[in-house]
Structures are given as structure tokens and as C-alpha cells.
């Protein structure tokens, strides 16, 4: 019973990994741990939520399983379709192209081409992502878009990570 409880706690729990005041800028920086957004035969993606002062970001790391090079342009979007049929659209902050290891969160994938981008998220969109389950995710790149129906456990991770930094 203890083992089952521990496994379920690890699956659905996010934590704040960074909670500090930057000594050079004076900015208050908070970040959750990296969590899996998708892992299948097409692409692997991880996310975390970052908050710098009053600005919140959906950070994304992504790798194509085939190792292809791709980019995400400034203002290209990640979209979340919600169970109430609303669509939350977040624009990418700046142009990025894949680099070796940039999509990895550990040793696995550290030799593969990947990307790390950030999407600003306002409080209203964050509240919608907390309140309604995500039914589909679409990520736009220069190779078109990648669309996925996320697993329920990953949807809960997004909501829980947002709650950690939004509901303070």
C-alpha cells in the first residue's frame, strides 16, 4: 500500500525547483520541475512553469524522435484545446532553432537535436488551464504543427504546476 501511494504521489506531484531572488537583477524567480508533456514515436516534449516577478511562462523543451532540425519562430503558438471547446493560444517569445541537447532534461537525449522555448501566459489563460481539462495540444514549428491528445496524467501535471505558482 505504501509503495502504491508513493508511486501515485510521484506521478502527480510537481514541486518548486527554484525559488530565489536573483542577486544581480533583484528579480524574484520561481520555477517548477520539468515534467513530461509527451513521449511517443514522433516527439518527446517536457514543460515547466516559470515565474519571474509578475510574469509567468510556459517553458517547453522538445525533440523529434527522428533527430531532425527544426525551429520555432517568434510568435508561433502553442495551443491548448480545452474540454469546454475554448482554445488557449500562447505565442513564442523569440525565434529558436534546435541545438544539440537543448530538448533534453537529463542525460537521455543530450546528444539529440532539441529546442527550448518560452511562451508567456497571462493570469486569465492560466486560470482557464487550471479550471478546464486540456483535450488537445498543438505546437507550431517551421515543419508545420504537431498535435497530440495528451494523457490525463500529463494534463493534471500542467494544472498542478500552474497552481503552484499562480495560486500563491
KETI-990413 format. One record per residue (C-alpha): residue number from 1; x, y, z. Coordinates in pm, 1 decimal, padded with zeros to 6 digits. Example, Ala and Ser with C-alpha at 12.3 -4.5 7.8 and 13.67 -1.06 7.14 Angstrom:
2
<r><resi>1</resi><px>01230.0</px><py>-00450.0</py><pz>00780.0</pz></r>
<r><resi>2</resi><px>01367.0</px><py>-00106.0</py><pz>00714.0</pz></r>
end
This chain:
168
<r><resi>1</resi><px>00000.0</px><py>00000.0</py><pz>00000.0</pz></r>
<r><resi>2</resi><px>00283.3</px><py>00240.6</py><pz>00086.0</pz></r>
<r><resi>3</resi><px>00453.3</px><py>00170.0</py><pz>-00247.7</pz></r>
<r><resi>4</resi><px>00131.9</px><py>00241.4</py><pz>-00442.3</pz></r>
<r><resi>5</resi><px>00079.9</px><py>00567.5</py><pz>-00251.6</pz></r>
<r><resi>6</resi><px>00439.5</px><py>00672.3</py><pz>-00315.8</pz></r>
<r><resi>7</resi><px>00412.8</px><py>00599.4</py><pz>-00688.6</pz></r>
<r><resi>8</resi><px>00088.1</px><py>00796.1</py><pz>-00725.1</pz></r>
<r><resi>9</resi><px>00239.0</px><py>01086.2</py><pz>-00528.8</pz></r>
<r><resi>10</resi><px>00541.6</px><py>01096.0</py><pz>-00760.5</pz></r>
<r><resi>11</resi><px>00330.0</px><py>01074.6</py><pz>-01075.5</pz></r>
<r><resi>12</resi><px>00102.5</px><py>01366.9</py><pz>-00990.7</pz></r>
<r><resi>13</resi><px>00324.7</px><py>01590.7</py><pz>-00782.2</pz></r>
<r><resi>14</resi><px>00515.7</px><py>01888.9</py><pz>-00902.2</pz></r>
<r><resi>15</resi><px>00740.8</px><py>02095.1</py><pz>-00688.6</pz></r>
<r><resi>16</resi><px>00901.3</px><py>02432.5</py><pz>-00699.0</pz></r>
<r><resi>17</resi><px>01260.7</px><py>02368.1</py><pz>-00801.0</pz></r>
<r><resi>18</resi><px>01382.1</px><py>02730.8</py><pz>-00796.9</pz></r>
<r><resi>19</resi><px>01263.2</px><py>02995.3</py><pz>-00550.8</pz></r>
<r><resi>20</resi><px>01514.8</px><py>03277.8</py><pz>-00523.7</pz></r>
<r><resi>21</resi><px>01590.3</px><py>03643.5</py><pz>-00567.9</pz></r>
<r><resi>22</resi><px>01846.0</px><py>03690.1</py><pz>-00846.0</pz></r>
<r><resi>23</resi><px>02140.2</px><py>03866.5</py><pz>-00683.0</pz></r>
<r><resi>24</resi><px>02228.8</px><py>04063.0</py><pz>-00999.4</pz></r>
<r><resi>25</resi><px>01883.4</px><py>04173.5</py><pz>-01118.0</pz></r>
<r><resi>26</resi><px>01680.3</px><py>04161.8</py><pz>-00797.2</pz></r>
<r><resi>27</resi><px>01414.9</px><py>03959.8</py><pz>-00983.7</pz></r>
<r><resi>28</resi><px>01208.1</px><py>03707.3</py><pz>-00791.2</pz></r>
<r><resi>29</resi><px>01245.2</px><py>03378.4</py><pz>-00982.2</pz></r>
<r><resi>30</resi><px>01033.7</px><py>03067.0</py><pz>-00928.6</pz></r>
<r><resi>31</resi><px>01032.3</px><py>02753.9</py><pz>-01143.9</pz></r>
<r><resi>32</resi><px>00863.9</px><py>02416.7</py><pz>-01118.6</pz></r>
<r><resi>33</resi><px>01037.6</px><py>02091.1</py><pz>-01201.1</pz></r>
<r><resi>34</resi><px>01043.6</px><py>01970.9</py><pz>-01562.9</pz></r>
<r><resi>35</resi><px>00758.7</px><py>01729.5</py><pz>-01635.8</pz></r>
<r><resi>36</resi><px>00669.1</px><py>01511.9</py><pz>-01934.7</pz></r>
<r><resi>37</resi><px>00421.2</px><py>01664.2</py><pz>-02177.7</pz></r>
<r><resi>38</resi><px>00451.4</px><py>01396.9</py><pz>-02448.0</pz></r>
<r><resi>39</resi><px>00663.6</px><py>01090.8</py><pz>-02516.3</pz></r>
<r><resi>40</resi><px>00582.1</px><py>00881.5</py><pz>-02821.5</pz></r>
<r><resi>41</resi><px>00725.1</px><py>00763.7</py><pz>-03153.3</pz></r>
<r><resi>42</resi><px>00701.0</px><py>01111.8</py><pz>-03309.5</pz></r>
<r><resi>43</resi><px>00830.4</px><py>01358.4</py><pz>-03049.5</pz></r>
<r><resi>44</resi><px>00920.8</px><py>01399.5</py><pz>-02685.8</pz></r>
<r><resi>45</resi><px>00830.7</px><py>01718.6</py><pz>-02501.7</pz></r>
<r><resi>46</resi><px>00876.4</px><py>01845.8</py><pz>-02147.6</pz></r>
<r><resi>47</resi><px>00738.2</px><py>02154.7</py><pz>-01976.0</pz></r>
<r><resi>48</resi><px>00777.0</px><py>02360.2</py><pz>-01664.3</pz></r>
<r><resi>49</resi><px>00616.1</px><py>02677.6</py><pz>-01537.8</pz></r>
<r><resi>50</resi><px>00841.3</px><py>02974.4</py><pz>-01461.4</pz></r>
<r><resi>51</resi><px>00753.6</px><py>03296.3</py><pz>-01285.9</pz></r>
<r><resi>52</resi><px>00979.5</px><py>03599.7</py><pz>-01290.4</pz></r>
<r><resi>53</resi><px>00834.5</px><py>03875.1</py><pz>-01075.6</pz></r>
<r><resi>54</resi><px>00473.4</px><py>03900.3</py><pz>-01200.7</pz></r>
<r><resi>55</resi><px>00536.8</px><py>03736.0</py><pz>-01541.1</pz></r>
<r><resi>56</resi><px>00452.7</px><py>03368.5</py><pz>-01588.6</pz></r>
<r><resi>57</resi><px>00587.8</px><py>03144.5</py><pz>-01867.0</pz></r>
<r><resi>58</resi><px>00513.6</px><py>02800.5</py><pz>-02008.2</pz></r>
<r><resi>59</resi><px>00864.0</px><py>02667.3</py><pz>-02085.8</pz></r>
<r><resi>60</resi><px>00887.3</px><py>02387.5</py><pz>-02343.0</pz></r>
<r><resi>61</resi><px>01168.5</px><py>02150.6</py><pz>-02439.4</pz></r>
<r><resi>62</resi><px>01106.5</px><py>01931.0</py><pz>-02741.5</pz></r>
<r><resi>63</resi><px>01290.2</px><py>01671.6</py><pz>-02955.1</pz></r>
<r><resi>64</resi><px>01185.0</px><py>01484.9</py><pz>-03268.4</pz></r>
<r><resi>65</resi><px>01243.4</px><py>01112.8</py><pz>-03242.8</pz></r>
<r><resi>66</resi><px>01398.2</px><py>01115.0</py><pz>-03593.0</pz></r>
<r><resi>67</resi><px>01656.7</px><py>01373.2</py><pz>-03477.1</pz></r>
<r><resi>68</resi><px>01552.0</px><py>01635.7</py><pz>-03732.4</pz></r>
<r><resi>69</resi><px>01649.4</px><py>02000.7</py><pz>-03709.9</pz></r>
<r><resi>70</resi><px>01358.2</px><py>02243.7</py><pz>-03677.6</pz></r>
<r><resi>71</resi><px>01282.1</px><py>02590.4</py><pz>-03547.4</pz></r>
<r><resi>72</resi><px>01001.4</px><py>02779.3</py><pz>-03378.7</pz></r>
<r><resi>73</resi><px>00954.7</px><py>03138.0</py><pz>-03493.1</pz></r>
<r><resi>74</resi><px>00880.4</px><py>03434.0</py><pz>-03270.4</pz></r>
<r><resi>75</resi><px>00504.0</px><py>03449.6</py><pz>-03210.0</pz></r>
<r><resi>76</resi><px>00440.3</px><py>03093.1</py><pz>-03335.1</pz></r>
<r><resi>77</resi><px>00194.0</px><py>02943.6</py><pz>-03094.0</pz></r>
<r><resi>78</resi><px>00133.7</px><py>02654.0</py><pz>-02868.8</pz></r>
<r><resi>79</resi><px>-00240.6</px><py>02592.8</py><pz>-02844.5</pz></r>
<r><resi>80</resi><px>-00440.0</px><py>02410.9</py><pz>-02580.4</pz></r>
<r><resi>81</resi><px>-00792.7</px><py>02299.1</py><pz>-02669.2</pz></r>
<r><resi>82</resi><px>-00999.7</px><py>02272.0</py><pz>-02352.9</pz></r>
<r><resi>83</resi><px>-01289.8</px><py>02044.7</py><pz>-02264.8</pz></r>
<r><resi>84</resi><px>-01528.1</px><py>02343.8</py><pz>-02294.9</pz></r>
<r><resi>85</resi><px>-01406.2</px><py>02392.2</py><pz>-02659.0</pz></r>
<r><resi>86</resi><px>-01214.1</px><py>02712.0</py><pz>-02576.8</pz></r>
<r><resi>87</resi><px>-00863.5</px><py>02739.7</py><pz>-02721.9</pz></r>
<r><resi>88</resi><px>-00581.1</px><py>02896.9</py><pz>-02520.9</pz></r>
<r><resi>89</resi><px>-00310.0</px><py>03033.5</py><pz>-02751.4</pz></r>
<r><resi>90</resi><px>00035.3</px><py>03126.0</py><pz>-02622.0</pz></r>
<r><resi>91</resi><px>00289.3</px><py>03299.1</py><pz>-02854.1</pz></r>
<r><resi>92</resi><px>00657.4</px><py>03203.7</py><pz>-02851.3</pz></r>
<r><resi>93</resi><px>00881.1</px><py>03482.0</py><pz>-02716.8</pz></r>
<r><resi>94</resi><px>01165.6</px><py>03458.2</py><pz>-02969.2</pz></r>
<r><resi>95</resi><px>01296.2</px><py>03262.3</py><pz>-03265.9</pz></r>
<r><resi>96</resi><px>01480.2</px><py>02944.5</py><pz>-03168.2</pz></r>
<r><resi>97</resi><px>01640.7</px><py>02664.2</py><pz>-03369.0</pz></r>
<r><resi>98</resi><px>01732.5</px><py>02321.3</py><pz>-03241.0</pz></r>
<r><resi>99</resi><px>02072.3</px><py>02257.8</py><pz>-03091.9</pz></r>
<r><resi>100</resi><px>02243.3</px><py>01950.8</py><pz>-02952.0</pz></r>
<r><resi>101</resi><px>02089.9</px><py>01858.9</py><pz>-02616.2</pz></r>
<r><resi>102</resi><px>01858.0</px><py>02161.2</py><pz>-02595.2</pz></r>
<r><resi>103</resi><px>01544.6</px><py>01946.0</py><pz>-02573.7</pz></r>
<r><resi>104</resi><px>01676.0</px><py>01716.4</py><pz>-02300.7</pz></r>
<r><resi>105</resi><px>01619.1</px><py>01741.5</py><pz>-01928.3</pz></r>
<r><resi>106</resi><px>01880.8</px><py>01486.1</py><pz>-01833.4</pz></r>
<r><resi>107</resi><px>02130.3</px><py>01253.7</py><pz>-01994.9</pz></r>
<r><resi>108</resi><px>01866.8</px><py>01092.9</py><pz>-02218.3</pz></r>
<r><resi>109</resi><px>01850.3</px><py>01297.0</py><pz>-02537.8</pz></r>
<r><resi>110</resi><px>02155.3</px><py>01506.5</py><pz>-02452.2</pz></r>
<r><resi>111</resi><px>02316.7</px><py>01414.7</py><pz>-02785.8</pz></r>
<r><resi>112</resi><px>01998.7</px><py>01475.8</py><pz>-02990.0</pz></r>
<r><resi>113</resi><px>01874.7</px><py>01789.9</py><pz>-03162.1</pz></r>
<r><resi>114</resi><px>01614.7</px><py>01967.3</py><pz>-02948.4</pz></r>
<r><resi>115</resi><px>01469.0</px><py>02306.5</py><pz>-02869.5</pz></r>
<r><resi>116</resi><px>01391.6</px><py>02514.1</py><pz>-02559.6</pz></r>
<r><resi>117</resi><px>01131.3</px><py>02791.3</py><pz>-02593.9</pz></r>
<r><resi>118</resi><px>00914.5</px><py>03000.8</py><pz>-02362.3</pz></r>
<r><resi>119</resi><px>00556.5</px><py>03113.9</py><pz>-02401.6</pz></r>
<r><resi>120</resi><px>00423.9</px><py>03394.8</py><pz>-02178.4</pz></r>
<r><resi>121</resi><px>00097.9</px><py>03309.2</py><pz>-02007.7</pz></r>
<r><resi>122</resi><px>-00137.9</px><py>03566.1</py><pz>-01855.0</pz></r>
<r><resi>123</resi><px>-00344.8</px><py>03504.6</py><pz>-01541.6</pz></r>
<r><resi>124</resi><px>-00671.5</px><py>03456.5</py><pz>-01733.0</pz></r>
<r><resi>125</resi><px>-00523.5</px><py>03186.4</py><pz>-01957.6</pz></r>
<r><resi>126</resi><px>-00356.5</px><py>03020.7</py><pz>-01659.9</pz></r>
<r><resi>127</resi><px>-00691.4</px><py>03010.5</py><pz>-01477.4</pz></r>
<r><resi>128</resi><px>-00856.3</px><py>02851.0</py><pz>-01780.7</pz></r>
<r><resi>129</resi><px>-00583.6</px><py>02585.3</py><pz>-01795.9</pz></r>
<r><resi>130</resi><px>-00636.5</px><py>02517.0</py><pz>-01425.4</pz></r>
<r><resi>131</resi><px>-01017.4</px><py>02511.6</py><pz>-01445.8</pz></r>
<r><resi>132</resi><px>-01072.5</px><py>02304.0</py><pz>-01761.8</pz></r>
<r><resi>133</resi><px>-00903.8</px><py>01985.7</py><pz>-01877.6</pz></r>
<r><resi>134</resi><px>-00688.3</px><py>02005.0</py><pz>-02189.5</pz></r>
<r><resi>135</resi><px>-00814.7</px><py>01775.5</py><pz>-02466.5</pz></r>
<r><resi>136</resi><px>-00555.1</px><py>01856.7</py><pz>-02736.5</pz></r>
<r><resi>137</resi><px>-00222.4</px><py>02033.6</py><pz>-02766.0</pz></r>
<r><resi>138</resi><px>-00086.6</px><py>02181.0</py><pz>-03089.1</pz></r>
<r><resi>139</resi><px>00272.9</px><py>02305.9</py><pz>-03121.4</pz></r>
<r><resi>140</resi><px>00364.2</px><py>02509.7</py><pz>-03429.6</pz></r>
<r><resi>141</resi><px>00713.8</px><py>02479.7</py><pz>-03580.6</pz></r>
<r><resi>142</resi><px>00871.5</px><py>02558.1</py><pz>-03918.2</pz></r>
<r><resi>143</resi><px>00785.2</px><py>02197.4</py><pz>-04013.7</pz></r>
<r><resi>144</resi><px>00413.9</px><py>02255.8</py><pz>-03959.1</pz></r>
<r><resi>145</resi><px>00240.8</px><py>02167.1</py><pz>-03637.1</pz></r>
<r><resi>146</resi><px>00241.1</px><py>01871.1</py><pz>-03405.1</pz></r>
<r><resi>147</resi><px>-00089.2</px><py>01784.7</py><pz>-03245.8</pz></r>
<r><resi>148</resi><px>-00148.2</px><py>01546.6</py><pz>-02960.6</pz></r>
<r><resi>149</resi><px>-00423.8</px><py>01436.9</py><pz>-02727.2</pz></r>
<r><resi>150</resi><px>-00231.2</px><py>01440.5</py><pz>-02400.1</pz></r>
<r><resi>151</resi><px>-00257.7</px><py>01168.4</py><pz>-02141.8</pz></r>
<r><resi>152</resi><px>-00473.5</px><py>01257.1</py><pz>-01842.5</pz></r>
<r><resi>153</resi><px>-00176.8</px><py>01234.3</py><pz>-01603.8</pz></r>
<r><resi>154</resi><px>00010.3</px><py>01497.1</py><pz>-01811.4</pz></r>
<r><resi>155</resi><px>-00294.4</px><py>01727.8</py><pz>-01818.1</pz></r>
<r><resi>156</resi><px>-00305.4</px><py>01712.5</py><pz>-01438.8</pz></r>
<r><resi>157</resi><px>00066.0</px><py>01796.7</py><pz>-01424.7</pz></r>
<r><resi>158</resi><px>00006.7</px><py>02119.9</py><pz>-01617.6</pz></r>
<r><resi>159</resi><px>-00279.2</px><py>02220.8</py><pz>-01390.5</pz></r>
<r><resi>160</resi><px>-00085.7</px><py>02133.4</py><pz>-01073.9</pz></r>
<r><resi>161</resi><px>00227.9</px><py>02318.2</py><pz>-01186.7</pz></r>
<r><resi>162</resi><px>00024.6</px><py>02630.5</py><pz>-01264.3</pz></r>
<r><resi>163</resi><px>-00147.5</px><py>02609.6</py><pz>-00925.7</pz></r>
<r><resi>164</resi><px>00190.3</px><py>02608.7</py><pz>-00752.7</pz></r>
<r><resi>165</resi><px>00288.9</px><py>02946.7</py><pz>-00898.3</pz></r>
<r><resi>166</resi><px>-00044.5</px><py>03115.3</py><pz>-00976.4</pz></r>
<r><resi>167</resi><px>-00239.6</px><py>03041.6</py><pz>-00658.2</pz></r>
<r><resi>168</resi><px>00019.6</px><py>03186.1</py><pz>-00423.4</pz></r>
end
